[in-house]
Amino acid sequence: MERLQYISQGTTKEEQELNIRKALDHGMQWIQVRWKNAPEKELISLCEISRQLCSEYKAVSIINDHVQLAKEIDADGVHLGLGDESVKEARKVLGTQKIIGGTANTLSDVLQRVDESCDYIGLGPLRFTATKEKLSPILGFEGYREIIEVLKGRSEKVPRIFAIGGITLEDILPLQEIGVYGVSVSGLITRQPSIINEFKKVMI
């Protein structure tokens, strides 16, 4: 599984598509289409375009929130927020081969995701970010450390954990030392897609 994920950004379909193209052009291998409050037809069109582009670039195409849409366009998977339908229900729709990721903010959320057997967990936020509305409480490095220490003492398989929320290049090494597998980045890559190569260099 890729260690760097790009969560798409943009207020129009054209902006979203342009940002996805730029990320792919700069070597991104994992795109999560995230466009809250989008008009339905435009969201469907964007997801279809993203799916096609990711196929051309041999990148993974994930859809945020919309399980049925992910199935209809044959995306590689879906990412579910805590308020979305359950991983179990999504698995019924998508089958066993598709990727299902789940958001978590607390240890309790993480344990729920472990029980649900999702494929990866997006845990955060690390720090404040203006990218997301209704931001959950900030974890900071200590929050990640505390949660991952608890997980190390458990016997069941724990999905790979991705940090999210205001991630910078300087965060990668301390996060990896704590035990975080990868990171999901939105605003920074949107503003500066050339930084993708820098991320890849520091990610072991």
Sequence and secondary structure as in RCSB ss.txt:
>XXXX:A:sequence
MERLQYISQGTTKEEQELNIRKALDHGMQWIQVRWKNAPEKELISLCEISRQLCSEYKAVSIINDHVQLAKEIDA
DGVHLGLGDESVKEARKVLGTQKIIGGTANTLSDVLQRVDESCDYIGLGPLRFTATKEKLSPILGFEGYREIIEV
LKGRSEKVPRIFAIGGITLEDILPLQEIGVYGVSVSGLITRQPSIINEFKKVMI
>XXXX:A:secstr
  SEEEE   SSHHHHHHHHHHHHHTT  EEEE  TT  HHHHHHHHHHHHHHHHHTT EEEEES HHHHHHTT 
SEEEE TTS  HHHHHHHH SSSEEEEEE SHHHHHHHHHHT SEEEE  SS  SSSSS     HHHHHHHHHHH
HHT  S   EEEEESS  GGGHHHHHHHT  EEEE HHHHH TTHHHHHHHH  
